[in-house]
Amino acid sequence: MIEVLIADDQPLMRGALRMVIETQPDLRVAGEASDGREAVELAVRLRPDVAVLDIRMPKLDGLAATRELARLVPTRALILTTFDLDEYVTEALRAGASGFLLKTAPPEDIVAGIRVVAAGESLLAPTVTTRLLSRFRAATTPIDPARLAVLRTLTTRETEVLAGMARGASNTEIAAELHIGETTVKTHVSRILAKVGARDRVQAVIFAYESGLVTVGG
């Protein structure tokens, strides 16, 4: 059973999320929070598998709450956002969030997202990934020489796999493109995460942009 914490300052949104989650036999709402501080306190006490967090909350916003969760508990953060707030999501991903979804996402996408994050994977919503990373890359400062040095520790194949990840390709798609097995791709992904110091796939993608391996449109 996947335990889920819901954090949103809007009672209507919390109720809607609860209804969606409780229709699934493998998901259970462990608790609800109306602000970021309460979300962190509940996560420390309840240890849910996934925390679904609104990016804008009182007392402690989703960004700060995500940072606290990454520091205190193994709970994985799934951020809810809107297009006009995606600059905050970039920071949330840097802080340790495992993914994000639009608040307007269909119920099935939210459920699938929770399962993906609970399984230790990361979620880059296809509908917003390009725009999000475009804004992220445009705002990025000149390439950090330290990140470039880490990038150079990757093998040629690992670099190719990371580039595929940054384009939003799945393991299956990367395997087909590089003519290797999907299991081999998974092995490369694990090694990439270890080498670049990324918690998950999302942070590895951010590293790919920050290191200059890939650029928007390139």
Secondary structure, 3 states (H helix, E strand, C coil): CEEEEEECCCHHHHHHHHHHHHCCCCEEEEEEECCHHHHHHHHHHHCCCEEEEECCCCCCCHHHHHHHHHHHCCCEEEEEECHHHHHHHHHHHHHCCCEEEECCCCHHHHHHHHHHHHCCCCEECHHHHHHHHHHHHHHCCCCCHHHHHHHCCCCHHHHHHHHHHHCCCCHHHHHHHHCCCHHHHHHHHHHHHHHHCCCCHHHHHHHHHHCCCCCCCC
